[in-house]
Amino acid sequence: MNEKKVFPDTFLWGSATSSYQVEGGIDNNDWAQGAREGKVPPCGTACDHYNRYEQDFDIAKSLGHNTHRFSIEWSRIEPEEGKFDEKEIEHYREVLRALQARGIYPLITLWHFWLPLWFSRSGGWERKDAPEVFSRYCTYVVEQLGDLCDNYATINEPMVFSGFGYIRGEWPPFYKKSFLKYLNVIVQLIRGHNLSYQSIKATFPRKKVGIVKHIVVFGANKNPFNIFLAWTFNLGWTHLFMRRVYKNTDWVGLNYYNRRVFGDTCVLGKTDMGWNIDPRGIYEALHMLWKYKKPIYIAEAGCADAHDRFRADYIRDTVESISEAIQDGVDVRGYCYWSLLDNYELAEGFEKRFGLVEVNFDTQERTIRPSALVYRDLILSHSHPKHEEGSIFFIKNRKDHIL
């Protein structure tokens, strides 16, 4: 097999970040409030990416990346309900211009996990009008940034947000085993996505709008009961949600980190998060999403590995599994490794290190890890030469991702 021919010339290679986890200086969202209350670790300056984004994008370009997924911080854009901050919009326009200047194609997530304080304090996603409020915000951002970006995801990992916030109680709003609230919020998220999609498309029909879904692949040995368990878990975690949104999507973002096989006795190595080192499961995750026949961008896939012991092999196996899915006919458009930088890893604070680039949080020094160079070499070996032309690639081929 000549893998160089497997990936299309327009395939996007890159990495991802999210606003609160890297930007720093955000104190008016629910996570910052949770930190003040001692419920989650403080984030503080994080990676200071808000001020250092050009330096970070220079690193991404040096590593061969031609795409970058990042999120807009809702609390910056709408610090008070219905009042939008044009200065912060201009900041994100500068971020997009910096990507464009380096030939890096942007994928924007409009909401990753973090809620403005005014929204969370008034009920957050439990508000009856939450879908409408969210749709207004999303449409405004696309209106303001649409000349610089074509592809937007409304929501990141809706099931993860709901589970950690309303069942496990580890994330804002810190409810535990509130199953009715959990189900209500999922319904609200579905409505929020669908309304946002319809509103954006009504005004900007050529913009492409998707949703980012975290896939846990549930499998089983030959035991019939385990097979039933896997079917039930896949239905509940993935398909019940996707069936209600896929008609209002132009593409789907896949986040993959692990799979669970009921009845499996195989012992796998563990990442620093304690998750199985199982990158090849992304092949099954891609096929699971391909059921909905929407183009797929891998929005996140990576591993916590502070000492960079197995990340290179993890990336190699991920890329090989993606190539196998493409050969099967799955329409995969790009791969964003999580994450470009070591960052604030949610309730884990700064302990877990996913980054291609190591960050010293005391000095803000960036150090490229050896695994990042392995990823760079994979990109170069699988890419058409024009991917190396920087901004020429961006100008010539950005329309290839207008579906």
TIZA-992075 format. One record per residue (C-alpha): residue in one letter; x, y, z. Coordinates in steps of 0.2 Angstrom, whole numbers, padded with zeros to 4 digits, always signed. Example, Ala and Ser with C-alpha at 12.3 -4.5 7.8 and 13.67 -1.06 7.14 Angstrom:
# residues 2
A+0062-0022+0039S+0068-0005+0036
***
This chain:
# residues 403
M+0000+0000+0000N+0007+0017-0005E+0000+0028+0009K+0005+0044+0001K-0010+0041-0011V-0022+0037+0003F-0024+0055+0010P-0032+0068-0002D-0021+0083-0007T-0033+0094+0003F-0032+0084+0019L-0030+0095+0034W-0016+0091+0047G-0014+0100+0063S-0019+0102+0081A-0032+0109+0093T-0034+0121+0108S-0048+0128+0117S-0050+0146+0124Y-0051+0144+0143Q-0037+0130+0143V-0024+0140+0134E-0028+0159+0133G-0027+0164+0151G-0034+0180+0160I-0052+0174+0159D-0061+0177+0175N-0080+0179+0171N-0085+0162+0166D-0092+0147+0176W-0075+0138+0177A-0066+0153+0184Q-0080+0155+0197G-0078+0137+0201A-0060+0139+0204R-0064+0154+0216E-0075+0142+0226G-0062+0129+0227K-0071+0116+0216V-0059+0115+0202P-0041+0120+0200P-0037+0139+0196C-0032+0142+0178G-0025+0159+0179T-0013+0164+0165A-0013+0146+0158C-0002+0146+0142D-0004+0165+0140H-0010+0160+0122Y-0021+0176+0121N-0005+0186+0120R+0007+0173+0112Y-0004+0166+0099E+0008+0172+0085Q+0023+0163+0093D+0012+0147+0095F+0006+0148+0077D+0024+0150+0071I+0028+0133+0080A+0013+0125+0072K+0019+0131+0055S+0036+0124+0058L+0028+0107+0062G+0020+0106+0045H+0002+0110+0051N-0010+0117+0039T-0025+0118+0050H-0029+0123+0068R-0045+0121+0078F-0048+0133+0092S-0063+0140+0101I-0070+0157+0104E-0072+0162+0122W-0091+0166+0124S-0088+0176+0140R-0076+0188+0131I-0088+0190+0116E-0104+0193+0127P-0098+0198+0144E-0116+0204+0148E-0132+0197+0141G-0135+0204+0125K-0120+0216+0125F-0106+0211+0113D-0088+0217+0115E-0081+0223+0098K-0063+0224+0105E-0064+0205+0108I-0071+0201+0091E-0056+0211+0084H-0044+0200+0094Y-0051+0184+0086R-0050+0193+0069E-0032+0196+0072V-0030+0177+0077L-0038+0172+0061R-0027+0184+0051A-0012+0177+0060L-0017+0159+0055Q-0021+0165+0037A-0003+0173+0036R+0004+0156+0040G-0006+0146+0028I-0016+0138+0042Y-0034+0134+0039P-0045+0138+0054L-0059+0127+0061I-0068+0137+0075T-0078+0129+0089L-0091+0142+0095W-0093+0134+0112H-0081+0122+0120F-0087+0120+0138W-0086+0137+0147L-0101+0148+0150P-0102+0166+0154L-0106+0170+0172W-0122+0179+0168F-0128+0164+0158S-0123+0151+0171R-0130+0161+0186S-0147+0163+0177G-0148+0144+0174G-0136+0140+0160W-0143+0127+0149E-0157+0124+0161R-0165+0141+0155K-0180+0138+0145D-0173+0151+0132A-0155+0144+0132P-0156+0137+0114E-0162+0154+0108V-0148+0164+0118F-0135+0152+0112S-0141+0153+0094R-0140+0172+0095Y-0122+0172+0101C-0117+0159+0087T-0125+0169+0073Y-0117+0185+0079V-0099+0177+0079V-0101+0170+0062E-0107+0187+0056Q-0092+0195+0063L-0079+0182+0058G-0087+0175+0042D-0075+0183+0030L-0060+0175+0038C-0067+0157+0042D-0079+0145+0033N-0081+0131+0045Y-0089+0132+0062A-0093+0119+0076T-0107+0124+0087I-0104+0113+0102N-0090+0103+0109E-0093+0086+0117P-0111+0088+0123M-0112+0071+0131V-0096+0074+0141F-0102+0092+0147S-0118+0085+0153G-0111+0069+0161F-0097+0078+0171G-0109+0093+0175Y-0125+0084+0180I-0120+0066+0184R-0103+0066+0191G-0103+0083+0198E-0085+0087+0194W-0088+0102+0182P-0099+0117+0183P-0113+0117+0188F-0107+0103+0200Y-0123+0093+0201K-0122+0075+0206K-0133+0061+0199S-0146+0074+0194F-0153+0063+0180L-0168+0073+0175K-0157+0089+0174Y-0145+0079+0164L-0158+0073+0151N-0166+0090+0150V-0149+0098+0147I-0145+0086+0133V-0162+0090+0125Q-0158+0109+0127L-0141+0106+0118I-0149+0097+0104R-0161+0112+0102G-0147+0124+0104H-0137+0116+0090N-0151+0114+0078L-0157+0132+0081S-0139+0139+0078Y-0137+0129+0062Q-0153+0135+0055S-0150+0153+0060I-0132+0153+0053K-0137+0145+0037A-0152+0156+0034T-0140+0171+0034F-0124+0163+0028P-0129+0148+0017R-0111+0145+0011K-0104+0143+0029K-0102+0126+0035V-0108+0121+0052G-0105+0105+0062I-0105+0098+0079V-0090+0090+0088K-0095+0073+0096H-0085+0063+0108I-0085+0045+0103V-0082+0031+0116V-0081+0015+0106F-0090+0001+0115G-0086-0016+0109A-0088-0034+0116N-0082-0052+0115K-0093-0066+0109N-0103-0066+0124P-0121-0062+0119F-0124-0051+0135N-0108-0041+0132I-0114-0039+0114F-0130-0032+0120L-0121-0021+0133A-0110-0013+0119W-0125-0010+0108T-0134-0002+0122F-0120+0009+0127N-0116+0015+0109L-0134+0019+0107G-0135+0029+0122W-0119+0038+0121T-0118+0041+0102H-0133+0037+0091L-0148+0044+0101F-0139+0061+0101M-0133+0060+0083R-0150+0055+0076R-0157+0072+0082V-0144+0083+0075Y-0136+0075+0060K-0149+0083+0048N-0143+0100+0054T-0125+0097+0051D-0114+0099+0036W-0100+0090+0044V-0096+0081+0061G-0081+0083+0072L-0074+0067+0080N-0066+0067+0097Y-0058+0050+0101Y-0048+0045+0116N-0052+0027+0121R-0064+0012+0118R-0071-0001+0130V-0073-0019+0126F-0085-0028+0137G-0077-0045+0142D-0060-0041+0135T-0046-0048+0145C-0032-0039+0135V-0021-0028+0146L-0016-0012+0138G-0004+0001+0143K-0011+0017+0151T-0009+0035+0147D-0006+0048+0161M-0025+0050+0162G-0026+0031+0166W-0035+0028+0149N-0030+0013+0138I-0017+0017+0125D-0028+0011+0111P-0026+0023+0096R-0032+0010+0083G-0050+0012+0090I-0052+0028+0080Y-0055+0017+0065E-0071+0010+0073A-0076+0027+0079L-0074+0034+0061H-0085+0020+0055M-0098+0023+0068L-0100+0042+0063W-0099+0038+0045K-0116+0030+0047Y-0123+0048+0046K-0114+0051+0029K-0107+0067+0034P-0089+0073+0031I-0078+0070+0046Y-0065+0081+0054I-0055+0073+0068A-0057+0087+0080E-0047+0079+0094A-0037+0063+0096G-0021+0063+0107C-0014+0056+0123A-0007+0063+0140D+0011+0058+0141A+0022+0070+0151H+0038+0061+0147D+0034+0058+0128R+0037+0040+0130F+0023+0033+0118R+0015+0049+0110A+0025+0046+0094D+0018+0028+0092Y+0001+0034+0097I+0001+0047+0082R+0008+0034+0070D-0005+0021+0074T-0019+0035+0073V-0013+0040+0056E-0012+0023+0050S-0030+0019+0056I-0036+0035+0048S-0029+0029+0032E-0037+0012+0033A-0054+0021+0036I-0052+0032+0021Q-0048+0017+0010D-0064+0010+0016G-0073+0025+0009V-0075+0035+0025D-0074+0054+0020V-0061+0060+0033R-0056+0078+0029G-0043+0082+0043Y-0034+0077+0059C-0031+0089+0073Y-0020+0081+0087W-0025+0086+0105S-0016+0097+0109L-0004+0109+0102L+0001+0115+0119D+0001+0108+0136N-0014+0116+0144Y-0026+0117+0158E-0033+0100+0158L-0050+0104+0166A-0052+0096+0183E-0035+0089+0182G-0027+0106+0182F-0010+0107+0174E-0004+0090+0179K-0008+0081+0163R+0002+0084+0148F-0006+0082+0131G+0004+0094+0121L+0015+0092+0106V+0024+0107+0114E+0029+0107+0132V+0025+0122+0142N+0034+0128+0157F+0020+0137+0166D+0031+0147+0177T+0041+0155+0163Q+0030+0152+0148E+0044+0144+0138R+0039+0132+0124T+0049+0117+0120I+0044+0106+0105R+0043+0087+0110P+0052+0074+0099S+0034+0066+0095A+0029+0083+0087L+0044+0080+0075V+0038+0063+0071Y+0020+0070+0068R+0028+0083+0056D+0037+0069+0046L+0021+0060+0045I+0012+0075+0038L+0026+0078+0025S+0027+0060+0020H+0008+0060+0017S+0005+0077+0010H+0005+0084-0007P+0020+0096-0010K+0009+0111-0011H+0005+0109+0008E+0022+0116+0011E+0019+0132+0002G+0012+0141+0017S-0001+0155+0013I-0002+0148-0005F-0010+0133+0001F-0023+0143+0011I-0027+0154-0004K-0028+0140-0017N-0037+0127-0007R-0047+0134+0007K-0063+0133-0005D-0060+0114-0006H-0067+0114+0012I-0083+0123+0007L-0092+0107+0005
***
